Amino acid sequence: MKTGFPRYLVCLIGLALTIPGCAGPSAPSAVTTVPQDVASEASLGATPLVTPARLVTTFPLESGTFTLTLRAVDGTAGTVTGTYTGRAVAAVPGNTTAALDLHISGTTGVGSAVTGLRADGTGSFVDEGSFTLSLAIASSTSKILDGLKVNFRGTSRLSCSASHQIVVMQHGTQSTPKFVEITIDLQHQVGFGGC
């Protein structure tokens, strides 16, 4: 098991701290020094923080797309596709957490009963490695789907877009008593980072 942060994540955090210092007085400061008790209460929407023992940086997750695939025990299947944005908060030392704002754009089969999704996670949302994603499903027509909570485990890998943005591709799986297999595939660009 890896310990610490990968070099490129440390470089991204360093870049997020360095660029605002070079931007001049017209750019807002990306780093604020605050007491430890304020930093421990930082929300996902908070500005990056530096404390004597901890560095916290927020990365926007942009241009996200997802596909949720459902395969029920009775053999029925379906998909839910859409877009998302979000934020990942990386703490050194500590974990990376993420909150995603998912928007459904298409459904098929059993996925047609899904009317809403809510997701948050931990792990590799801005780098390579493992992640977990907690997904809450809402449905106005299916008692089996409405209120279903799925905790995906998966892996993330990186690539570079044509516009030199870091692209994170994630694949997670899970099963439940009513569904033999549920998979989710996500892809987003990491703000504040280039490759």
Secondary structure as the mmCIF struct_conf table of DSSP 4:
data_model
#
loop_
_struct_conf.conf_type_id
_struct_conf.id
_struct_conf.beg_label_comp_id
_struct_conf.beg_label_asym_id
_struct_conf.beg_label_seq_id
_struct_conf.end_label_comp_id
_struct_conf.end_label_asym_id
_struct_conf.end_label_seq_id
BEND BEND1 GLY A 4 GLY A 4
HELX_RH_AL_P HELX_RH_AL_P1 ARG A 7 CYS A 22
BEND BEND2 ALA A 23 ALA A 23
TURN_TY1_P TURN_TY1_P1 PRO A 25 SER A 26
BEND BEND3 ALA A 27 ALA A 27
HELX_LH_PP_P HELX_LH_PP_P1 PRO A 28 SER A 29
BEND BEND4 ALA A 30 ALA A 30
STRN STRN1 THR A 32 THR A 33
HELX_RH_AL_P HELX_RH_AL_P2 GLN A 36 ALA A 39
TURN_TY1_P TURN_TY1_P2 SER A 40 GLU A 41
TURN_TY1_P TURN_TY1_P3 LEU A 44 GLY A 45
BEND BEND5 ALA A 46 ALA A 46
HELX_LH_PP_P HELX_LH_PP_P2 THR A 47 PRO A 48
STRN STRN2 LEU A 49 VAL A 50
BEND BEND6 PRO A 52 ALA A 53
STRN STRN3 LEU A 55 ALA A 72
TURN_TY1_P TURN_TY1_P4 VAL A 73 ASP A 74
BEND BEND7 GLY A 75 GLY A 75
STRN STRN4 ALA A 77 VAL A 92
BEND BEND8 PRO A 93 GLY A 94
STRN STRN5 THR A 96 GLY A 109
HELX_RH_3T_P HELX_RH_3T_P1 VAL A 110 ALA A 113
STRN STRN6 GLY A 116 GLY A 123
BEND BEND9 PHE A 125 GLU A 128
STRN STRN7 GLY A 129 ALA A 138
BEND BEND10 SER A 140 THR A 141
TURN_TY1_P TURN_TY1_P5 LYS A 143 GLY A 147
STRN STRN8 LYS A 149 CYS A 160
TURN_TY1_P TURN_TY1_P6 ALA A 162 SER A 163
BEND BEND11 HIS A 164 HIS A 164
STRN STRN9 GLN A 165 GLN A 174
BEND BEND12 PRO A 177 LYS A 178
STRN STRN10 PHE A 179 GLY A 194
#
